[in-house]
Amino acid sequence: MNPFSMVVCIVLIVMVAKVLTARYRALGQAPASPVDSVDSHRLRDEVQQMKERIQVLERVITDNHKSVDLDREIERLRDR
């Protein structure tokens, strides 16, 4: 094998490897880099905590309205 064909083969192999790596990253099968996977894990945890807090706030808001409505209804029944 002459040096020119060897260089062409190496370039082709590197190009195919880059294309396959980009494809797997796009499909989500390989993390982009270790830093991204750590950051994404941290952000997922933070989003989960925020969702839990929102659920608690929604529960408090809806319970507060129910208690206010219940107080009004009790007062209405007392007035009768």
C-alpha positions in Angstrom: 0.0 0.0 0.0 1.5 3.3 -1.0 1.5 6.3 1.4 -1.2 8.2 -0.5 -3.8 5.4 -0.2 -2.9 4.9 3.4 -3.6 8.5 4.2 -6.9 8.4 2.3 -7.9 5.3 4.3 -7.1 7.0 7.6 -9.0 10.1 6.7 -12.0 8.0 5.6 -11.9 6.0 8.9 -11.8 9.2 11.0 -14.6 10.8 9.0 -16.9 7.7 9.4 -16.1 7.6 13.1 -17.0 11.3 13.5 -20.3 10.8 11.6 -21.2 7.8 13.7 -20.4 9.6 17.0 -22.5 12.5 16.0 -25.4 10.2 15.1 -25.3 8.4 18.4 -25.1 11.6 20.3 -28.1 12.9 18.4 -30.1 9.8 19.2 -29.2 10.2 22.8 -27.3 7.0 23.1 -24.0 8.6 24.1 -23.6 11.6 26.4 -22.0 14.7 24.7 -19.4 14.9 27.4 -19.0 13.9 31.1 -19.6 17.6 32.1 -22.9 17.7 30.2 -24.1 14.5 31.8 -23.3 15.8 35.3 -25.0 19.1 34.6 -28.0 17.5 33.1 -28.3 15.2 36.1 -28.1 18.1 38.4 -30.7 20.0 36.4 -33.1 17.0 36.3 -32.9 16.8 40.1 -33.6 20.5 40.4 -36.6 20.3 38.1 -37.9 17.4 40.1 -37.6 19.4 43.3 -39.4 22.4 41.7 -42.2 20.1 40.5 -42.7 18.8 44.0 -42.7 22.4 45.4 -45.3 23.4 42.8 -47.5 20.4 43.7 -47.4 21.5 47.4 -48.2 25.1 46.5 -51.1 23.9 44.3 -52.4 21.8 47.2 -52.2 24.7 49.6 -53.9 27.0 47.2 -56.8 24.6 46.5 -57.1 23.6 50.2 -57.3 27.3 51.1 -60.1 28.0 48.7 -62.0 25.0 49.9 -61.7 26.1 53.5 -62.8 29.6 52.7 -65.8 28.2 50.8 -66.5 25.9 53.6 -66.4 28.8 56.1 -68.8 30.8 54.0 -71.2 27.9 53.7 -71.1 27.3 57.4 -71.9 31.0 58.0 -74.7 30.8 55.5 -76.2 27.8 57.4 -75.9 29.6 60.7 -77.8 32.6 59.4 -80.8 30.4 58.5 
